[in-house]
Amino acid sequence: MGNKGYHELGFAKLDTDRAKRRGFPEVVYAPGKTDKQILEISRGLISHGEPLLITRIKEQSYLYLKNTFGRLKYNSQANIAYLSKSSPKKKGLALVVSAGTSDIPVAEEAAVVLEVMGNKVERLYDVGVAGIHRLIDKKKQLFKAKVIVVAAGMEGALASVVSGMVKCPVVAVPTSVGYGASFKGLSALLTMLNSCSPGIAVVNIDNGFGAGYFASLINK
């Protein structure tokens, strides 16, 4: 390993310097990796005393890992496995909002990432524009947040509505929820990119991880 800033595994090079650069260690993306590869990567990361976060992992793979890491936790909605460290929470509140119940898996991915990265997190789900009174009824919760993640599919209008109500940054994550003309999230993505409300940053379709990570940097 030496002082190169990475740990050589042959099939992977663990970025052991990332926590110093970014404030959080390397995150493991599970798809395309074998269970054994995920296990060896996880061992390498844990050996540095850092929290472990594995995204898009199937429950079967999680159970395989849990035989080695008994304290490993799993969120079945977000498909995330994690080992978090007990550390003081960041002062600011990160609020995760979903337009509909079908957007919750992506929203949960963002919420779990935020929690593992040491943020105080609250959830506000199923408050989309089809019943805007549900959102307005929770405006006190919106106003106290330091950063807000909004997950929305269909036409993706919720991010603009939320941003127009609050003073904090909004991280918008389009989801692939919707009928044919939503083009598997492309419609929501374009709506969010074309928002006339300032202060919105947009991540890729279904990228709850990216939304949570960026929101945590804002809340640093």
Sequence and secondary structure as in RCSB ss.txt:
>XXXX:A:sequence
MGNKGYHELGFAKLDTDRAKRRGFPEVVYAPGKTDKQILEISRGLISHGEPLLITRIKEQSYLYLKNTFGRLKYN
SQANIAYLSKSSPKKKGLALVVSAGTSDIPVAEEAAVVLEVMGNKVERLYDVGVAGIHRLIDKKKQLFKAKVIVV
AAGMEGALASVVSGMVKCPVVAVPTSVGYGASFKGLSALLTMLNSCSPGIAVVNIDNGFGAGYFASLINK
>XXXX:A:secstr
 TTSSSEE SS EE TTHHHHHSS   EE TTS HHHHHHHHHHHHTTT  EEEES  HHHHHHHHTT TT EEE
TTTTEEEE       SSEEEEEESSGGGHHHHHHHHHHHHHTT EEEEE S  GGGTHHHHTTHHHHHT SEEEE
EE TT THHHHHHHH SS EEEEE S S GGGGGGHHHHHHHHT SSSSEEE  TT HHHHHHHHHHHT 
